[in-house]
Amino acid sequence: MGNLCFGSVYNNCGMAHVSDSKAFCKAIDFRVSGTALERPKANNPFPVGSSEAIAWDNGWDKAQASAGGVMGKAEAPCCAVGANIVPV
């Protein structure tokens, strides 16, 4: 497996966070696939307060920060993200 990341200062900290890293990347994919209104942060599928929910929120925020611009591997090196224009 490549890099793990989940939007915290503890990136690449080991296998215990594989599900968090997946949640982070899923949120990026989710947000990049539509506008903020079409793909709201409130649609986080994970239980509130769980480490996956926190990672998902961080991933959504990461993609949102690129709204109107390009989100690619440089912005999310742990995710399989192509160069995508993030809808506003």
C-alpha positions in Angstrom: 0.0 0.0 0.0 1.2 3.5 -0.7 0.9 6.6 1.6 -1.9 6.8 4.1 -3.5 10.2 4.9 -6.5 11.3 6.6 -6.2 15.0 7.0 -4.3 15.2 10.3 -0.7 15.9 11.3 -0.2 12.1 11.7 -0.2 11.2 8.0 1.6 8.0 7.1 1.4 6.6 10.7 0.6 3.0 9.9 -1.8 0.3 9.0 -4.2 1.1 11.9 -5.5 4.0 9.9 -6.3 2.3 6.6 -10.0 2.8 7.0 -9.4 6.5 7.8 -7.3 7.0 4.7 -10.0 5.3 2.6 -12.6 7.6 4.1 -10.5 10.7 3.4 -10.1 9.7 -0.2 -13.7 8.8 -0.6 -14.7 12.2 0.6 -12.4 13.8 -2.0 -13.9 11.7 -4.8 -17.4 12.6 -3.5 -16.8 16.4 -3.4 -14.9 16.5 -6.7 -17.9 14.8 -8.4 -20.3 17.7 -8.0 -20.8 21.2 -6.6 -20.9 21.8 -2.8 -24.7 22.0 -3.0 -24.9 18.7 -4.9 -22.3 17.0 -2.7 -22.7 18.5 0.8 -20.4 17.8 3.7 -23.5 16.8 5.7 -23.7 13.6 3.6 -20.8 12.1 5.6 -21.7 8.4 5.7 -19.7 7.6 8.9 -20.9 7.7 12.5 -20.5 11.1 14.0 -17.3 11.4 16.0 -15.7 8.3 14.6 -12.2 8.5 13.2 -13.6 7.7 9.7 -16.1 10.6 10.0 -13.3 13.0 11.0 -11.1 11.8 8.1 -14.1 12.1 5.7 -14.7 15.7 6.9 -11.0 16.5 6.4 -11.1 15.0 2.9 -14.2 17.0 2.0 -12.6 20.1 3.3 -9.4 19.5 1.4 -11.4 19.2 -1.9 -13.6 22.2 -1.0 -10.4 24.3 -0.5 -9.7 23.6 -4.2 -13.2 24.6 -5.4 -12.9 26.4 -8.7 -9.4 25.1 -9.2 -7.7 21.9 -9.9 -7.3 19.0 -7.4 -4.7 16.4 -8.3 -2.0 14.1 -7.0 0.0 17.0 -5.6 -3.0 18.0 -3.3 -3.8 14.5 -2.2 -0.8 12.2 -2.7 -2.4 9.3 -0.9 -5.4 9.2 -3.1 -6.0 8.0 -6.6 -7.0 11.4 -7.8 -6.5 12.5 -11.4 -6.3 16.2 -12.2 -9.9 17.3 -11.7 -11.4 20.7 -11.7 -13.4 21.0 -8.5 -16.9 22.4 -9.1 -17.8 25.4 -7.0 
